[in-house]
Amino acid sequence: MASQVQFFMSPDDEVAFFRFLERFELEVYPRRVPPDWETFRASQENVPRLPEEDLYMVAVSVGPAIVDKVKRGPDKGFWRIDEVRSPVIFMERCRMNEEGELLSGQMWAELEVTPQTGRKDAASDQFRRLYREIEEYIKKTFRKGDPKAFFVGPKAARLHKETQLVLRDSAHRGGTVVPYK
């Protein structure tokens, strides 16, 4: 089972989060990597270059991303990152839906040995520390949500209070989330 954090980030929260990530050597990749993809570091300046919805952040100081070429289907010719064997953090970005509600995002990394994924070795201690530090930043900086599984960024919480922005779980038929007072 992956270590997972679910959150709500406004665009300002996302900029602050990527400002925090500048201290780490993380390279950004989209979920399906085009053959001509140029990598860039996760930083505040590169937030406009981020893929729209899902992305991988590869800890290049720990090791390279292990990729496979997609041979069939609509993504034929693209590269797929092996998220189990590579030192990657998967991030689903928050986005607005048609009703103007902010949908939740999530971040996770595969750290443990699991029979479901076929991982034979646990993640390195260096990668585990890196992910735990990022996870602690979110838990310390963001407000807890109700239900408890969610963290709400400071700006998203302010928008919820001032403009009645609805925070909605992005899961199928997801309910609403409110920042804990």
N, CA and C atoms as an extended XYZ file, in Angstrom:
543
Properties=species:S:1:pos:R:3:atomname:S:1:resname:S:1:resid:I:1 pbc="F F F"
N         0.844       -1.189        0.000 N   MET     1
C         0.000        0.000        0.000 CA  MET     1
C         0.880        1.240        0.000 C   MET     1
N         0.545        2.177       -0.821 N   ALA     2
C         1.317        3.408       -0.937 CA  ALA     2
C         0.999        4.355        0.221 C   ALA     2
N         1.968        5.198        0.555 N   SER     3
C         1.726        6.264        1.519 CA  SER     3
C         1.040        7.388        0.772 C   SER     3
N        -0.137        7.782        1.228 N   GLN     4
C        -0.962        8.724        0.478 CA  GLN     4
C        -1.383        9.895        1.357 C   GLN     4
N        -1.425       11.079        0.742 N   VAL     5
C        -1.928       12.291        1.381 CA  VAL     5
C        -2.924       12.921        0.418 C   VAL     5
N        -4.145       13.209        0.904 N   GLN     6
C        -5.150       13.881        0.087 CA  GLN     6
C        -5.250       15.326        0.553 C   GLN     6
N        -5.388       16.255       -0.401 N   PHE     7
C        -5.336       17.668       -0.040 CA  PHE     7
C        -6.172       18.520       -0.992 C   PHE     7
N        -6.338       19.765       -0.572 N   PHE     8
C        -6.916       20.815       -1.410 CA  PHE     8
C        -5.894       21.939       -1.458 C   PHE     8
N        -5.469       22.305       -2.672 N   MET     9
C        -4.516       23.397       -2.857 CA  MET     9
C        -5.109       24.397       -3.828 C   MET     9
N        -5.167       25.648       -3.414 N   SER    10
C        -5.503       26.711       -4.353 CA  SER    10
C        -4.249       26.966       -5.192 C   SER    10
N        -4.333       27.738       -6.273 N   PRO    11
C        -3.116       28.036       -7.049 CA  PRO    11
C        -2.012       28.664       -6.194 C   PRO    11
N        -2.379       29.528       -5.238 N   ASP    12
C        -1.370       30.127       -4.361 CA  ASP    12
C        -0.732       29.096       -3.442 C   ASP    12
N        -1.532       28.150       -2.940 N   ASP    13
C        -0.994       27.070       -2.110 CA  ASP    13
C        -0.022       26.211       -2.912 C   ASP    13
N        -0.355       25.979       -4.179 N   GLU    14
C         0.503       25.159       -5.038 CA  GLU    14
C         1.844       25.847       -5.277 C   GLU    14
N         1.828       27.160       -5.478 N   VAL    15
C         3.078       27.900       -5.659 CA  VAL    15
C         3.927       27.799       -4.396 C   VAL    15
N         3.313       27.949       -3.234 N   ALA    16
C         4.045       27.837       -1.970 CA  ALA    16
C         4.595       26.422       -1.784 C   ALA    16
N         3.818       25.409       -2.166 N   PHE    17
C         4.260       24.021       -2.054 CA  PHE    17
C         5.477       23.769       -2.940 C   PHE    17
N         5.445       24.261       -4.175 N   PHE    18
C         6.587       24.065       -5.067 CA  PHE    18
C         7.781       24.924       -4.661 C   PHE    18
N         7.559       26.025       -3.965 N   ARG    19
C         8.660       26.801       -3.384 CA  ARG    19
C         9.373       25.950       -2.333 C   ARG    19
N         8.593       25.219       -1.526 N   PHE    20
C         9.168       24.308       -0.532 CA  PHE    20
C         9.946       23.185       -1.214 C   PHE    20
N         9.447       22.673       -2.339 N   LEU    21
C        10.089       21.549       -3.030 CA  LEU    21
C        11.405       21.920       -3.703 C   LEU    21
N        11.708       23.209       -3.831 N   GLU    22
C        12.940       23.630       -4.494 CA  GLU    22
C        14.179       23.076       -3.807 C   GLU    22
N        14.102       22.807       -2.503 N   ARG    23
C        15.269       22.321       -1.758 CA  ARG    23
C        15.641       20.889       -2.127 C   ARG    23
N        14.745       20.171       -2.746 N   PHE    24
C        14.993       18.787       -3.159 CA  PHE    24
C        15.304       18.748       -4.650 C   PHE    24
N        16.011       17.721       -5.072 N   GLU    25
C        16.270       17.532       -6.502 CA  GLU    25
C        15.166       16.662       -7.076 C   GLU    25
N        14.066       17.295       -7.487 N   LEU    26
C        12.928       16.572       -8.052 CA  LEU    26
C        12.704       17.034       -9.484 C   LEU    26
N        12.675       16.075      -10.407 N   GLU    27
C        12.384       16.379      -11.802 CA  GLU    27
C        10.943       16.005      -12.097 C   GLU    27
N        10.276       16.816      -12.908 N   VAL    28
C         8.854       16.641      -13.197 CA  VAL    28
C         8.655       15.920      -14.531 C   VAL    28
N         7.736       14.937      -14.495 N   TYR    29
C         7.330       14.195      -15.684 CA  TYR    29
C         5.809       14.101      -15.693 C   TYR    29
N         5.174       14.101      -16.874 N   PRO    30
C         3.724       13.856      -16.922 CA  PRO    30
C         3.448       12.366      -16.717 C   PRO    30
N         2.176       12.019      -16.549 N   ARG    31
C         1.797       10.605      -16.344 CA  ARG    31
C         2.220        9.753      -17.547 C   ARG    31
N         1.945       10.204      -18.743 N   ARG    32
C         2.414        9.545      -19.968 CA  ARG    32
C         3.436       10.470      -20.602 C   ARG    32
N         4.671       10.010      -20.683 N   VAL    33
C         5.786       10.861      -21.091 CA  VAL    33
C         5.951       10.813      -22.612 C   VAL    33
N         5.797       11.967      -23.291 N   PRO    34
C         6.059       11.994      -24.738 CA  PRO    34
C         7.552       11.747      -24.994 C   PRO    34
N         7.891       11.164      -26.142 N   PRO    35
C         9.302       10.878      -26.424 CA  PRO    35
C        10.194       12.122      -26.419 C   PRO    35
N         9.643       13.286      -26.721 N   ASP    36
C        10.445       14.513      -26.788 CA  ASP    36
C        10.365       15.357      -25.511 C   ASP    36
N         9.960       14.763      -24.387 N   TRP    37
C         9.772       15.511      -23.142 CA  TRP    37
C        11.091       16.041      -22.611 C   TRP    37
N        11.097       17.314      -22.253 N   GLU    38
C        12.255       17.954      -21.621 CA  GLU    38
C        11.951       18.089      -20.131 C   GLU    38
N        12.760       17.463      -19.298 N   THR    39
C        12.506       17.514      -17.856 CA  THR    39
C        12.871       18.878      -17.305 C   THR    39
N        12.277       19.207      -16.167 N   PHE    40
C        12.600       20.430      -15.449 CA  PHE    40
C        12.428       20.171      -13.962 C   PHE    40
N        13.046       21.011      -13.154 N   ARG    41
C        12.987       20.832      -11.709 CA  ARG    41
C        11.669       21.328      -11.144 C   ARG    41
N        11.235       20.696      -10.069 N   ALA    42
C        10.045       21.150       -9.354 CA  ALA    42
C        10.438       22.403       -8.580 C   ALA    42
N         9.919       23.549       -9.018 N   SER    43
C        10.236       24.818       -8.369 CA  SER    43
C         9.093       25.803       -8.589 C   SER    43
N         9.165       26.879       -7.858 N   GLN    44
C         8.131       27.914       -7.933 CA  GLN    44
C         8.045       28.498       -9.341 C   GLN    44
N         9.180       28.718       -9.992 N   GLU    45
C         9.187       29.328      -11.323 CA  GLU    45
C         8.566       28.409      -12.375 C   GLU    45
N         8.633       27.106      -12.154 N   ASN    46
C         8.153       26.153      -13.155 CA  ASN    46
C         6.705       25.717      -12.958 C   ASN    46
N         5.980       26.305      -12.028 N   VAL    47
C         4.577       25.926      -11.807 CA  VAL    47
C         3.748       26.085      -13.083 C   VAL    47
N         3.921       27.153      -13.886 N   PRO    48
C         3.131       27.250      -15.126 CA  PRO    48
C         3.424       26.135      -16.140 C   PRO    48
N         4.587       25.492      -16.047 N   ARG    49
C         4.966       24.428      -16.983 CA  ARG    49
C         4.448       23.051      -16.557 C   ARG    49
N         3.855       22.943      -15.372 N   LEU    50
C         3.413       21.645      -14.860 CA  LEU    50
C         2.328       21.040      -15.740 C   LEU    50
N         2.305       19.706      -15.868 N   PRO    51
C         1.198       19.058      -16.576 CA  PRO    51
C        -0.124       19.384      -15.888 C   PRO    51
N        -1.204       19.427      -16.656 N   GLU    52
C        -2.509       19.873      -16.148 CA  GLU    52
C        -3.029       19.097      -14.953 C   GLU    52
N        -3.021       17.766      -14.996 N   GLU    53
C        -3.672       16.999      -13.945 CA  GLU    53
C        -2.710       16.160      -13.123 C   GLU    53
N        -2.058       15.175      -13.724 N   ASP    54
C        -1.217       14.238      -12.989 CA  ASP    54
C         0.241       14.422      -13.367 C   ASP    54
N         1.123       14.217      -12.389 N   LEU    55
C         2.544       14.321      -12.663 CA  LEU    55
C         3.332       13.422      -11.724 C   LEU    55
N         4.537       13.121      -12.141 N   TYR    56
C         5.493       12.400      -11.304 CA  TYR    56
C         6.626       13.351      -10.970 C   TYR    56
N         7.127       13.254       -9.748 N   MET    57
C         8.323       13.980       -9.351 CA  MET    57
C         9.368       12.921       -9.010 C   MET    57
N        10.430       12.881       -9.800 N   VAL    58
C        11.470       11.874       -9.644 CA  VAL    58
C        12.583       12.444       -8.777 C   VAL    58
N        12.933       11.710       -7.727 N   ALA    59
C        14.031       12.106       -6.841 CA  ALA    59
C        15.340       11.668       -7.489 C   ALA    59
N        15.916       12.530       -8.307 N   VAL    60
C        17.109       12.162       -9.076 CA  VAL    60
C        18.324       11.975       -8.184 C   VAL    60
N        18.321       12.537       -6.988 N   SER    61
C        19.443       12.325       -6.071 CA  SER    61
C        19.445       10.898       -5.523 C   SER    61
N        18.291       10.242       -5.548 N   VAL    62
C        18.173        8.867       -5.061 CA  VAL    62
C        18.426        7.878       -6.185 C   VAL    62
N        17.909        8.163       -7.375 N   GLY    63
C        18.088        7.264       -8.512 CA  GLY    63
C        17.283        7.744       -9.699 C   GLY    63
N        17.540        7.159      -10.864 N   PRO    64
C        16.817        7.578      -12.072 CA  PRO    64
C        15.428        6.948      -12.139 C   PRO    64
N        14.602        7.513      -12.987 N   ALA    65
C        13.281        6.939      -13.250 CA  ALA    65
C        13.449        5.746      -14.181 C   ALA    65
N        12.759        4.665      -13.870 N   ILE    66
C        12.758        3.488      -14.729 CA  ILE    66
C        11.522        3.588      -15.609 C   ILE    66
N        11.742        3.569      -16.929 N   VAL    67
C        10.634        3.767      -17.864 CA  VAL    67
C        10.511        2.596      -18.824 C   VAL    67
N         9.295        2.402      -19.309 N   ASP    68
C         8.999        1.399      -20.330 CA  ASP    68
C         8.261        2.095      -21.455 C   ASP    68
N         8.473        1.620      -22.670 N   LYS    69
C         7.754        2.180      -23.809 CA  LYS    69
C         6.391        1.511      -23.912 C   LYS    69
N         5.331        2.313      -24.105 N   VAL    70
C         3.982        1.783      -24.280 CA  VAL    70
C         3.876        1.271      -25.711 C   VAL    70
N         3.495       -0.004      -25.848 N   LYS    71
C         3.495       -0.635      -27.175 CA  LYS    71
C         2.119       -0.720      -27.812 C   LYS    71
N         1.056       -0.577      -27.001 N   ARG    72
C        -0.305       -0.684      -27.541 CA  ARG    72
C        -1.200        0.388      -26.950 C   ARG    72
N        -2.341        0.556      -27.593 N   GLY    73
C        -3.358        1.451      -27.060 CA  GLY    73
C        -3.191        2.884      -27.500 C   GLY    73
N        -3.984        3.775      -26.904 N   PRO    74
C        -3.966        5.176      -27.332 CA  PRO    74
C        -2.664        5.899      -26.980 C   PRO    74
N        -1.899        5.359      -26.031 N   ASP    75
C        -0.638        5.993      -25.633 CA  ASP    75
C         0.575        5.366      -26.303 C   ASP    75
N         0.357        4.629      -27.387 N   LYS    76
C         1.444        3.941      -28.089 CA  LYS    76
C         2.520        4.952      -28.486 C   LYS    76
N         3.773        4.591      -28.199 N   GLY    77
C         4.898        5.466      -28.518 CA  GLY    77
C         5.323        6.336      -27.346 C   GLY    77
N         4.482        6.475      -26.346 N   PHE    78
C         4.827        7.255      -25.162 CA  PHE    78
C         5.630        6.369      -24.206 C   PHE    78
N         6.207        6.994      -23.179 N   TRP    79
C         6.931        6.275      -22.144 CA  TRP    79
C         6.080        6.258      -20.882 C   TRP    79
N         6.176        5.157      -20.136 N   ARG    80
C         5.458        4.998      -18.872 CA  ARG    80
C         6.488        4.812      -17.766 C   ARG    80
N         6.360        5.599      -16.706 N   ILE    81
C         7.288        5.483      -15.574 CA  ILE    81
C         6.841        4.343      -14.675 C   ILE    81
N         7.784        3.489      -14.298 N   ASP    82
C         7.504        2.393      -13.367 CA  ASP    82
C         7.498        2.987      -11.958 C   ASP    82
N         6.292        3.232      -11.438 N   GLU    83
C         6.158        3.929      -10.156 CA  GLU    83
C         6.517        3.074       -8.953 C   GLU    83
N         6.645        1.766       -9.145 N   VAL    84
C         6.994        0.888       -8.029 CA  VAL    84
C         8.513        0.830       -7.844 C   VAL    84
N         9.240        0.658       -8.936 N   ARG    85
C        10.697        0.503       -8.829 CA  ARG    85
C        11.464        1.817       -8.898 C   ARG    85
N        10.813        2.895       -9.313 N   SER    86
C        11.482        4.192       -9.432 CA  SER    86
C        11.257        5.026       -8.176 C   SER    86
N        12.212        5.904       -7.848 N   PRO    87
C        12.010        6.803       -6.703 CA  PRO    87
C        11.144        7.999       -7.107 C   PRO    87
N         9.837        7.761       -7.258 N   VAL    88
C         8.941        8.807       -7.731 CA  VAL    88
C         7.830        9.081       -6.734 C   VAL    88
N         7.392       10.326       -6.758 N   ILE    89
C         6.215       10.752       -6.005 CA  ILE    89
C         5.169       11.118       -7.048 C   ILE    89
N         4.009       10.490       -6.950 N   PHE    90
C         2.919       10.782       -7.865 CA  PHE    90
C         2.080       11.895       -7.252 C   PHE    90
N         1.692       12.860       -8.073 N   MET    91
C         0.861       13.953       -7.579 CA  MET    91
C        -0.274       14.207       -8.555 C   MET    91
N        -1.481       14.162       -8.024 N   GLU    92
C        -2.667       14.547       -8.783 CA  GLU    92
C        -3.003       15.959       -8.326 C   GLU    92
N        -2.997       16.896       -9.247 N   ARG    93
C        -3.226       18.297       -8.896 CA  ARG    93
C        -4.706       18.576       -8.653 C   ARG    93
N        -4.970       19.556       -7.814 N   CYS    94
C        -6.342       20.019       -7.591 CA  CYS    94
C        -6.777       20.816       -8.820 C   CYS    94
N        -8.047       20.740       -9.138 N   ARG    95
C        -8.578       21.479      -10.286 CA  ARG    95
C       -10.018       21.859      -10.013 C   ARG    95
N       -10.518       22.793      -10.798 N   MET    96
C       -11.901       23.232      -10.658 CA  MET    96
C       -12.783       22.390      -11.572 C   MET    96
N       -14.005       22.072      -11.109 N   ASN    97
C       -14.951       21.353      -11.971 CA  ASN    97
C       -15.899       22.361      -12.624 C   ASN    97
N       -16.885       21.860      -13.361 N   GLU    98
C       -17.801       22.721      -14.110 CA  GLU    98
C       -18.633       23.618      -13.193 C   GLU    98
N       -18.910       23.166      -11.980 N   GLU    99
C       -19.724       23.943      -11.039 CA  GLU    99
C       -18.905       24.963      -10.248 C   GLU    99
N       -17.614       25.083      -10.514 N   GLY   100
C       -16.771       26.030       -9.793 CA  GLY   100
C       -16.306       25.509       -8.445 C   GLY   100
N       -16.350       24.203       -8.239 N   GLU   101
C       -15.897       23.601       -6.990 CA  GLU   101
C       -14.442       23.157       -7.152 C   GLU   101
N       -13.676       23.240       -6.073 N   LEU   102
C       -12.289       22.801       -6.089 CA  LEU   102
C       -12.254       21.310       -5.768 C   LEU   102
N       -11.728       20.507       -6.703 N   LEU   103
C       -11.635       19.066       -6.508 CA  LEU   103
C       -10.325       18.723       -5.807 C   LEU   103
N       -10.369       17.700       -4.983 N   SER   104
C        -9.192       17.321       -4.202 CA  SER   104
C        -8.099       16.749       -5.088 C   SER   104
N        -6.899       16.843       -4.580 N   GLY   105
C        -5.740       16.232       -5.207 CA  GLY   105
C        -5.137       15.239       -4.235 C   GLY   105
N        -4.108       14.563       -4.687 N   GLN   106
C        -3.448       13.614       -3.808 CA  GLN   106
C        -1.983       13.485       -4.180 C   GLN   106
N        -1.229       12.962       -3.244 N   MET   107
C         0.189       12.700       -3.451 CA  MET   107
C         0.479       11.351       -2.812 C   MET   107
N         1.234       10.507       -3.497 N   TRP   108
C         1.601        9.237       -2.901 CA  TRP   108
C         2.917        8.735       -3.460 C   TRP   108
N         3.517        7.839       -2.700 N   ALA   109
C         4.747        7.175       -3.128 CA  ALA   109
C         4.707        5.745       -2.619 C   ALA   109
N         5.272        4.865       -3.380 N   GLU   110
C         5.345        3.448       -3.023 CA  GLU   110
C         6.611        3.253       -2.194 C   GLU   110
N         6.441        2.978       -0.891 N   LEU   111
C         7.585        2.877        0.014 CA  LEU   111
C         7.816        1.468        0.557 C   LEU   111
N         6.789        0.650        0.601 N   GLU   112
C         6.858       -0.650        1.273 CA  GLU   112
C         6.935       -1.802        0.278 C   GLU   112
N         7.312       -2.969        0.794 N   VAL   113
C         7.273       -4.207        0.029 CA  VAL   113
C         5.828       -4.684        0.034 C   VAL   113
N         5.252       -4.893       -1.154 N   THR   114
C         3.863       -5.342       -1.219 CA  THR   114
C         3.708       -6.422       -2.271 C   THR   114
N         2.964       -7.466       -1.956 N   PRO   115
C         2.749       -8.507       -2.967 CA  PRO   115
C         1.869       -8.031       -4.120 C   PRO   115
N         0.995       -7.044       -3.879 N   GLN   116
C         0.103       -6.563       -4.938 CA  GLN   116
C         0.883       -5.887       -6.067 C   GLN   116
N         1.911       -5.141       -5.718 N   THR   117
C         2.657       -4.405       -6.735 CA  THR   117
C         3.869       -5.161       -7.240 C   THR   117
N         4.259       -6.199       -6.543 N   GLY   118
C         5.426       -6.959       -6.957 CA  GLY   118
C         6.732       -6.343       -6.505 C   GLY   118
N         6.687       -5.383       -5.625 N   ARG   119
C         7.910       -4.763       -5.132 CA  ARG   119
C         8.631       -5.731       -4.207 C   ARG   119
N         9.890       -6.003       -4.513 N   LYS   120
C        10.659       -6.968       -3.729 CA  LYS   120
C        11.494       -6.300       -2.650 C   LYS   120
N        11.873       -5.055       -2.873 N   ASP   121
C        12.693       -4.317       -1.904 CA  ASP   121
C        11.960       -3.058       -1.489 C   ASP   121
N        12.106       -2.692       -0.240 N   ALA   122
C        11.512       -1.436        0.236 CA  ALA   122
C        12.272       -0.259       -0.370 C   ALA   122
N        11.642        0.889       -0.372 N   ALA   123
C        12.293        2.097       -0.881 CA  ALA   123
C        13.520        2.408       -0.029 C   ALA   123
N        14.489        3.061       -0.623 N   SER   124
C        15.705        3.395        0.122 CA  SER   124
C        15.375        4.357        1.255 C   SER   124
N        16.210        4.339        2.268 N   ASP   125
C        16.000        5.227        3.416 CA  ASP   125
C        16.045        6.693        3.004 C   ASP   125
N        16.909        7.008        2.048 N   GLN   126
C        17.009        8.392        1.579 CA  GLN   126
C        15.693        8.850        0.947 C   GLN   126
N        15.083        8.006        0.106 N   PHE   127
C        13.818        8.362       -0.529 CA  PHE   127
C        12.689        8.401        0.499 C   PHE   127
N        12.707        7.479        1.432 N   ARG   128
C        11.689        7.443        2.495 CA  ARG   128
C        11.741        8.733        3.330 C   ARG   128
N        12.944        9.181        3.683 N   ARG   129
C        13.095       10.433        4.451 CA  ARG   129
C        12.595       11.628        3.645 C   ARG   129
N        12.940       11.666        2.356 N   LEU   130
C        12.512       12.764        1.487 CA  LEU   130
C        10.990       12.835        1.433 C   LEU   130
N        10.336       11.698        1.198 N   TYR   131
C         8.874       11.698        1.113 CA  TYR   131
C         8.245       12.073        2.455 C   TYR   131
N         8.779       11.544        3.537 N   ARG   132
C         8.231       11.857        4.867 CA  ARG   132
C         8.378       13.344        5.193 C   ARG   132
N         9.460       13.967        4.754 N   GLU   133
C         9.649       15.400        4.984 CA  GLU   133
C         8.605       16.219        4.222 C   GLU   133
N         8.317       15.824        2.990 N   ILE   134
C         7.290       16.509        2.199 CA  ILE   134
C         5.914       16.294        2.824 C   ILE   134
N         5.648       15.073        3.250 N   GLU   135
C         4.378       14.741        3.900 CA  GLU   135
C         4.198       15.546        5.198 C   GLU   135
N         5.274       15.678        5.977 N   GLU   136
C         5.216       16.461        7.220 CA  GLU   136
C         4.962       17.935        6.936 C   GLU   136
N         5.535       18.460        5.853 N   TYR   137
C         5.285       19.853        5.482 CA  TYR   137
C         3.785       20.082        5.275 C   TYR   137
N         3.148       19.170        4.533 N   ILE   138
C         1.709       19.309        4.281 CA  ILE   138
C         0.937       19.209        5.589 C   ILE   138
N         1.263       18.250        6.423 N   LYS   139
C         0.535       18.062        7.679 CA  LYS   139
C         0.731       19.223        8.639 C   LYS   139
N         1.891       19.868        8.573 N   LYS   140
C         2.172       20.975        9.472 CA  LYS   140
C         1.607       22.298        8.957 C   LYS   140
N         1.668       22.519        7.645 N   THR   141
C         1.286       23.792        7.051 CA  THR   141
C        -0.206       23.875        6.745 C   THR   141
N        -0.798       22.774        6.326 N   PHE   142
C        -2.199       22.767        5.926 CA  PHE   142
C        -3.099       22.510        7.138 C   PHE   142
N        -4.352       22.906        6.999 N   ARG   143
C        -5.339       22.646        8.048 CA  ARG   143
C        -5.954       21.277        7.834 C   ARG   143
N        -6.365       20.657        8.912 N   LYS   144
C        -7.062       19.379        8.786 CA  LYS   144
C        -8.449       19.642        8.233 C   LYS   144
N        -8.956       18.663        7.496 N   GLY   145
C       -10.289       18.781        6.935 CA  GLY   145
C       -11.257       17.880        7.674 C   GLY   145
N       -12.514       18.093        7.411 N   ASP   146
C       -13.549       17.222        7.950 CA  ASP   146
C       -14.290       16.657        6.757 C   ASP   146
N       -14.117       15.410        6.373 N   PRO   147
C       -13.520       14.279        7.073 CA  PRO   147
C       -11.999       14.377        7.213 C   PRO   147
N       -11.477       13.614        8.171 N   LYS   148
C       -10.085       13.710        8.602 CA  LYS   148
C        -9.052       13.370        7.541 C   LYS   148
N        -9.414       12.620        6.534 N   ALA   149
C        -8.432       12.156        5.548 CA  ALA   149
C        -7.858       13.289        4.697 C   ALA   149
N        -8.428       14.487        4.754 N   PHE   150
C        -8.026       15.581        3.872 CA  PHE   150
C        -7.289       16.678        4.629 C   PHE   150
N        -6.368       17.334        3.895 N   PHE   151
C        -5.682       18.526        4.395 CA  PHE   151
C        -6.036       19.676        3.461 C   PHE   151
N        -6.289       20.837        4.026 N   VAL   152
C        -6.727       21.996        3.251 CA  VAL   152
C        -5.658       23.076        3.357 C   VAL   152
N        -5.156       23.517        2.211 N   GLY   153
C        -4.141       24.563        2.182 CA  GLY   153
C        -4.661       25.859        2.777 C   GLY   153
N        -3.762       26.700        3.309 N   PRO   154
C        -4.197       27.941        3.964 CA  PRO   154
C        -5.016       28.864        3.063 C   PRO   154
N        -4.591       29.036        1.817 N   LYS   155
C        -5.346       29.911        0.893 CA  LYS   155
C        -6.671       29.278        0.496 C   LYS   155
N        -6.691       27.953        0.310 N   ALA   156
C        -7.947       27.273       -0.021 CA  ALA   156
C        -8.928       27.386        1.143 C   ALA   156
N        -8.428       27.302        2.372 N   ALA   157
C        -9.284       27.448        3.550 CA  ALA   157
C        -9.846       28.868        3.622 C   ALA   157
N        -9.011       29.848        3.301 N   ARG   158
C        -9.465       31.242        3.310 CA  ARG   158
C       -10.519       31.470        2.228 C   ARG   158
N       -10.295       30.910        1.036 N   LEU   159
C       -11.288       31.037       -0.037 CA  LEU   159
C       -12.599       30.358        0.347 C   LEU   159
N       -12.511       29.224        1.027 N   HIS   160
C       -13.715       28.524        1.478 CA  HIS   160
C       -14.503       29.407        2.453 C   HIS   160
N       -13.792       30.078        3.340 N   LYS   161
C       -14.452       30.913        4.349 CA  LYS   161
C       -14.996       32.207        3.745 C   LYS   161
N       -14.199       32.867        2.905 N   GLU   162
C       -14.583       34.187        2.395 CA  GLU   162
C       -15.527       34.133        1.204 C   GLU   162
N       -15.314       33.192        0.294 N   THR   163
C       -16.115       33.169       -0.937 CA  THR   163
C       -17.027       31.958       -1.027 C   THR   163
N       -17.097       31.178        0.039 N   GLN   164
C       -17.927       29.976        0.066 CA  GLN   164
C       -17.531       28.979       -1.031 C   GLN   164
N       -16.217       28.918       -1.336 N   LEU   165
C       -15.705       27.942       -2.294 CA  LEU   165
C       -15.993       26.542       -1.766 C   LEU   165
N       -16.601       25.712       -2.601 N   VAL   166
C       -16.929       24.342       -2.202 CA  VAL   166
C       -15.719       23.462       -2.461 C   VAL   166
N       -15.299       22.708       -1.452 N   LEU   167
C       -14.204       21.753       -1.566 CA  LEU   167
C       -14.830       20.371       -1.720 C   LEU   167
N       -14.597       19.729       -2.865 N   ARG   168
C       -15.248       18.450       -3.144 CA  ARG   168
C       -14.208       17.356       -3.345 C   ARG   168
N       -14.458       16.198       -2.739 N   ASP   169
C       -13.622       15.010       -2.935 CA  ASP   169
C       -13.708       14.610       -4.405 C   ASP   169
N       -12.577       14.359       -5.038 N   SER   170
C       -12.575       14.038       -6.466 CA  SER   170
C       -12.976       12.593       -6.753 C   SER   170
N       -13.187       11.788       -5.723 N   ALA   171
C       -13.634       10.405       -5.938 CA  ALA   171
C       -15.041       10.407       -6.528 C   ALA   171
N       -15.412        9.296       -7.140 N   HIS   172
C       -16.751        9.175       -7.719 CA  HIS   172
C       -17.796        9.413       -6.633 C   HIS   172
N       -18.715       10.317       -6.895 N   ARG   173
C       -19.745       10.720       -5.927 CA  ARG   173
C       -19.138       11.212       -4.612 C   ARG   173
N       -18.029       11.910       -4.742 N   GLY   174
C       -17.344       12.415       -3.561 CA  GLY   174
C       -18.143       13.503       -2.864 C   GLY   174
N       -18.054       13.503       -1.567 N   GLY   175
C       -18.759       14.493       -0.763 CA  GLY   175
C       -17.955       15.773       -0.630 C   GLY   175
N       -18.485       16.696        0.147 N   THR   176
C       -17.799       17.951        0.382 CA  THR   176
C       -16.920       17.837        1.621 C   THR   176
N       -15.918       18.699        1.666 N   VAL   177
C       -14.967       18.732        2.766 CA  VAL   177
C       -14.958       20.162        3.297 C   VAL   177
N       -14.883       20.308        4.595 N   VAL   178
C       -14.753       21.627        5.199 CA  VAL   178
C       -13.498       21.660        6.051 C   VAL   178
N       -12.801       22.813        6.084 N   PRO   179
C       -11.616       22.915        6.934 CA  PRO   179
C       -12.027       22.841        8.399 C   PRO   179
N       -11.234       22.125        9.173 N   TYR   180
C       -11.494       22.032       10.600 CA  TYR   180
C       -11.179       23.365       11.234 C   TYR   180
N       -11.996       23.808       12.138 N   LYS   181
C       -11.839       25.138       12.747 CA  LYS   181
C       -10.737       25.188       13.762 C   LYS   181
